[in-house]
């Protein structure tokens, strides 16, 4: 009997030694583990920083959990049974920049291992490129609404933290509105947090992380209408491609300018013409002239027909959607501050679609169709509110 007891104890210990991970997972339920690595050559392992696990649903942000990154860069979140079925991302902050994982969904058998890459920092701009620059143009009778969307990439292995500026934080991007611009607005979370202003110049303070991150900056403003409205820009970073579009029933780009006109059948901004330009070197000036068309107004009080009013408003909504996507990527403003409850589900759908198409989980055709439906619902809500 004594021999059998010893044998039983020996077998029990052997099982625990051979299968600790399996026993652990069964006991604690699904969890998430991962590792933070440094993508900069000879960069140090970021031990001791905090990893945050953020859950969310289609309706709202959920619980968040924190843990400390170990000496080897590893981290683990245990016993997440109550979060099964919810989407999540993990993010860390290192040397002033936030780095995030892709979006995942936690399932019953999950014990995912996720890798997050961080980078050392630099003040050098040599790897920074404005990959795409969009000018969205919407003329009214007395004013022209313009939104400039900058998609900036970092082709290096260091996060660009900016250079000193006469504001509260180093500047990673500088922008000056054209002469006569009014009602200038910037990407969320706005002035005093991400953006700062000194005189006529605006400064973005968010670090520009290496690819695959895309650093998006959005400025919108109104400018008095002129029959021939010149737009000039001279940017500190090189520009690969420029796209000019909007309500092209009411404007065209002068033929003398070096922008090629093309047609598109599928344009979420509700227009057909797109003008293409670029590339341009750093500090190289580029310009184009908007030739505005006079369109009779059916509603003198606003200067807009019901149909054109809807098209003009797409600019603001599109900029808002872009700002929300930036917000999610940076894990800022999880409450979607300022977003009306009626359209929040559609915006959340668009955010999810952006992630799905990036991970090749849906085709580009499905992405465009679903995104167009969500934008149409948003526009119907706007028209119903008579904004």
MONORHU-V691440 format. One record per residue. N is the residue number from 1. RES is the residue in one letter. PHI is phi in degrees with one decimal (none if undefined). D_FIRST is the distance of its C-alpha to the first C-alpha in whole Angstrom. Layout:
N;RES;PHI;D_FIRST
N;RES;PHI;D_FIRST
This chain:
1;X;none;0
2;X;-64.5;4
3;X;-64.1;5
4;X;-65.7;5
5;X;-63.9;6
6;X;-65.0;9
7;X;-64.3;10
8;X;-62.5;11
9;X;-62.7;13
10;X;-61.6;14
11;X;-65.4;15
12;X;-62.3;17
13;X;-63.2;19
14;X;-62.0;20
15;X;-62.3;21
16;X;-64.5;23
17;X;-72.6;25
18;X;-79.8;26
19;X;-126.8;27
20;X;-67.7;28
21;X;-66.3;32
22;X;-64.6;31
23;X;-62.0;28
24;X;-63.1;31
25;X;-64.3;34
26;X;-68.3;32
27;X;-76.9;31
28;X;-99.4;35
29;X;82.1;37
30;X;-63.8;40
31;X;-153.4;41
32;X;-136.6;44
33;X;-126.6;44
34;X;-179.2;47
35;X;-147.0;48
36;X;-99.8;52
37;X;-121.3;54
38;X;-102.1;57
39;X;-83.3;60
40;X;-85.4;62
41;X;-51.6;62
42;X;65.9;61
43;X;-73.1;60
44;X;-81.1;57
45;X;-70.9;54
46;X;-81.3;55
47;X;-68.9;51
48;X;89.6;51
49;X;-79.3;54
50;X;-97.8;53
51;X;-102.2;52
52;X;-114.8;53
53;X;-102.7;51
54;X;-113.8;54
55;X;-95.7;53
56;X;-158.9;56
57;X;-119.1;57
58;X;-67.1;60
59;X;-97.7;61
60;X;-162.8;61
61;X;-76.7;59
62;X;-110.1;55
63;X;-73.8;53
64;X;-126.7;52
65;X;-131.5;49
66;X;-126.3;50
67;X;-149.4;48
68;X;-97.3;48
69;X;-74.2;49
70;X;-76.9;46
71;X;-60.8;48
72;X;-90.8;47
73;X;90.9;49
74;X;-81.4;46
75;X;-150.6;45
76;X;-149.6;43
77;X;-117.4;43
78;X;-103.7;40
79;X;49.1;39
80;X;-107.3;43
81;X;-55.5;42
82;X;-72.3;45
83;X;-105.1;47
84;X;-56.6;46
85;X;95.1;49
86;X;-91.2;52
87;X;-80.8;53
88;X;-153.5;53
89;X;-133.7;54
90;X;-119.2;53
91;X;-140.1;56
92;X;-131.8;56
93;X;-116.2;59
94;X;-141.0;60
95;X;52.8;63
96;X;86.8;65
97;X;-119.3;64
98;X;-102.3;62
99;X;-121.3;60
100;X;-123.8;58
101;X;-87.5;56
102;X;-64.6;57
103;X;-82.9;56
104;X;-131.1;53
105;X;-119.9;51
106;X;-81.8;47
107;X;-116.5;45
108;X;-60.3;42
109;X;-101.0;40
110;X;-75.1;42
111;X;-147.7;41
112;X;-65.9;45
113;X;-116.0;45
114;X;-119.6;49
115;X;-108.4;51
116;X;-120.5;54
117;X;-103.0;57
118;X;-113.3;59
119;X;-139.8;62
120;X;-71.5;64
121;X;-111.2;67
122;X;-149.9;71
123;X;-102.6;74
124;X;-79.1;76
125;X;-100.8;77
126;X;-63.3;77
127;X;-102.4;75
128;X;-93.0;76
129;X;-139.7;77
130;X;-81.5;79
131;X;-70.8;77
132;X;-142.0;79
133;X;-129.1;82
134;X;-109.2;83
135;X;-109.4;86
136;X;-103.3;86
137;X;-112.3;89
138;X;-136.2;90
139;X;-73.7;94
140;X;-115.3;95
141;X;-68.8;99
142;X;-109.0;99
143;X;-132.7;96
144;X;-117.2;94
145;X;-88.8;90
146;X;-129.5;88
147;X;-119.0;84
148;X;-109.7;83
149;X;-114.2;80
150;X;-103.8;79
151;X;-110.5;76
152;X;-108.7;75
153;X;-122.0;72
154;X;-115.3;71
155;X;-91.2;71
156;X;-101.4;70
157;X;-121.4;66
158;X;-130.1;67
159;X;-78.8;68
160;X;-82.7;71
161;X;-100.0;71
162;X;97.8;75
163;X;-120.1;78
164;X;-56.7;79
165;X;-141.0;82
166;X;-82.4;84
167;X;-138.9;81
168;X;-74.8;78
169;X;-143.8;76
170;X;-59.4;76
171;X;-104.3;78
172;X;-97.2;76
173;X;-153.3;79
174;X;-116.1;82
175;X;-145.9;85
176;X;-121.0;88
177;X;-68.3;90
178;X;-67.0;93
179;X;-59.9;96
180;X;91.5;97
181;X;-68.2;93
182;X;-140.6;92
183;X;53.3;89
184;X;-71.0;87
185;X;-128.9;83
186;X;-123.5;80
187;X;-59.0;76
188;X;-66.5;74
189;X;-85.6;73
190;X;94.4;76
191;X;-65.9;79
192;X;88.8;77
193;X;-120.0;74
194;X;-92.4;74
195;X;-109.1;77
196;X;-134.0;80
197;X;-127.8;84
198;X;-137.1;86
199;X;66.9;90
200;X;-88.3;90
201;X;-99.5;87
202;X;-110.5;84
203;X;-126.6;80
204;X;-94.4;77
205;X;-106.2;74
206;X;-71.2;71
207;X;-62.7;70
208;X;-103.0;70
209;X;-85.1;67
210;X;-62.7;67
211;X;-56.1;66
212;X;-87.7;65
213;X;-64.2;66
214;X;-117.4;69
215;X;-92.9;71
216;X;-106.6;74
217;X;-129.1;76
218;X;-126.9;79
219;X;-125.2;82
220;X;-132.9;84
221;X;-163.0;88
222;X;-118.6;91
223;X;-139.4;95
224;X;-57.5;98
225;X;-70.4;99
226;X;-134.6;102
227;X;-56.2;103
228;X;-124.2;102
229;X;-106.2;99
230;X;-82.3;98
231;X;-123.1;94
232;X;-127.0;94
233;X;-144.5;90
234;X;-138.9;90
235;X;-109.0;86
236;X;-73.5;84
237;X;-109.7;82
238;X;-64.6;83
239;X;-120.3;83
240;X;-82.9;82
241;X;-141.3;83
242;X;-122.7;85
243;X;-122.3;85
244;X;-115.5;88
245;X;-152.6;87
246;X;139.2;88
247;X;-83.9;90
248;X;-76.4;92
249;X;-70.1;95
250;X;-117.0;96
251;X;-157.0;96
252;X;-143.4;96
253;X;-99.3;96
254;X;-54.2;99
255;X;-64.3;100
256;X;-68.2;101
257;X;-79.2;97
258;X;-87.0;95
259;X;-121.8;93
260;X;-92.8;92
261;X;-84.2;92
262;X;-137.0;90
263;X;-112.4;89
264;X;-136.3;85
265;X;-84.0;84
266;X;-123.2;81
267;X;-133.2;82
268;X;-67.5;80
269;X;-87.4;83
270;X;78.7;85
271;X;-132.0;87
272;X;-111.3;88
273;X;-98.6;90
274;X;-133.9;88
275;X;-107.9;89
276;X;-111.3;88
277;X;-148.6;88
278;X;109.3;87
279;X;-84.7;86
280;X;-133.2;87
281;X;-78.6;87
282;X;-57.7;86
283;X;67.8;89
284;X;-80.9;91
285;X;-76.8;92
286;X;-130.5;92
287;X;-151.4;94
288;X;-152.7;95
289;X;-116.9;98
290;X;-86.5;97
291;X;-97.5;100
292;X;-84.2;99
293;X;-98.3;101
294;X;-89.4;103
295;X;-117.6;101
296;X;-56.9;103
297;X;-95.1;101
298;X;-91.1;100
299;X;-129.5;99
300;X;-57.5;101
301;X;-65.1;99
302;X;-111.0;97
303;X;78.4;98
304;X;-131.0;95
305;X;-75.8;95
306;X;-54.7;92
307;X;-71.4;91
308;X;-70.0;91
309;X;-59.9;90
310;X;-62.0;87
311;X;-65.8;87
312;X;-63.2;88
313;X;-72.6;85
314;X;-58.5;82
315;X;-56.5;83
316;X;-64.4;81
317;X;-65.4;79
318;X;-61.9;78
319;X;-63.0;78
320;X;-65.2;76
321;X;-60.5;73
322;X;-59.3;73
323;X;-62.7;73
324;X;-64.6;70
325;X;-61.6;68
326;X;-59.9;69
327;X;-58.8;67
328;X;-64.8;64
329;X;-60.7;64
330;X;-92.1;64
331;X;54.4;62
332;X;-121.2;65
333;X;54.8;66
334;X;-65.0;63
335;X;-84.5;65
336;X;50.5;68
337;X;-53.4;70
338;X;85.8;73
339;X;-85.7;72
340;X;-60.8;73
341;X;-60.2;71
342;X;-65.1;72
343;X;-108.6;72
344;X;-57.3;69
345;X;-58.5;67
346;X;-69.4;69
347;X;-66.8;69
348;X;-65.8;65
349;X;-63.1;66
350;X;-63.4;68
351;X;-61.0;66
352;X;-64.3;63
353;X;-63.3;65
354;X;-58.3;66
355;X;-69.7;62
356;X;-64.8;62
357;X;-70.5;65
358;X;-65.4;64
359;X;-94.7;61
360;X;59.6;62
361;X;-86.8;60
362;X;-134.9;64
363;X;-75.3;67
364;X;-65.1;70
365;X;-65.9;72
366;X;-63.5;69
367;X;-59.0;69
368;X;-64.8;73
369;X;-64.6;73
370;X;-67.4;70
371;X;-65.2;72
372;X;-62.5;75
373;X;-63.9;74
374;X;-64.6;73
375;X;-64.8;76
376;X;-61.7;78
377;X;-64.5;76
378;X;-62.7;76
379;X;-65.5;80
380;X;-63.6;81
381;X;-64.6;79
382;X;-62.4;82
383;X;-61.1;84
384;X;-66.7;83
385;X;-82.8;83
386;X;56.3;87
387;X;-73.0;86
